[in-house]
Amino acid sequence: MPGDEAKLVLRTRAVGPWPVNAYALVCPLTRQSVLIDPGAEPESLLEMLVDTHPVGILITHTHPDHIGVLHEMRAQLKVPVMAHGGPGYAGTSMDADTWLRQGDLVRVGKHTLRVYHTPGHIPDMICFALGDWRIIVGDTIFEGGPGKTWSTEDFRTTLQTLRETILAWPDEAICYPGHGSPFCLGDQRAAIEAFLSKDHGDFFGDATWDR
């Protein structure tokens, strides 16, 4: 694992009325950066990128609160947009320059991000794992439960994502969600496992680990 001085710098701003966590990752050696989830407040997003060389905009998923000012930021930064192929919000597909899939790698200066496809909350949901197991998880998972679902099928997809992807990450993984505060996966592992052991029937919607 690289020393602290060589790690990707993670910057964050809570933007918009909801609010949504927007992130910037900066390579300290090359000053290359990527912007993740440009939901609102272009001025705040640009502040995160000060003294860097943006090379891309990454999208965790296409819900409007996460891409509200995407077109404006794309025009200002003139960098490629990278996202999953979908289907996206309301069955649409966004206009991306690079389509990302499970296992793809994204370079940021001297560093590499790994893409995880984590559907359930929405089919095009992806997470970005840094080499030191900080993970930008979008609305895949929160400290208190999984992302909201809108059908029984989507909720069952969420359960599969939790079993096959999230629980395969190490306990030391630090999850940076689309809303709220970051948390350590190991602190929630027992609650997630207990959640998965229950019979949820035809449930969908907002869930907490103790429902």
Secondary structure, 3 states (H helix, E strand, C coil): CCCHHHCCEEEEEEECCCCEEEEEEECCCCCEEEEECCCCCHHHHHHHCCCCEEEEEECCCCCHHHCCCHHHHHHHHCCCEEEECCCCHHHCCCCCCEEECCCCEEEECCEEEEEEECCCCCCCCEEEECCCCEEEEECCEECCEECCCCCHHHHHHHHHHHHHCHHHCCCCCEEEECCCCCEEHHHHHHHHHHHHHCCCCCCCCCCCCCC
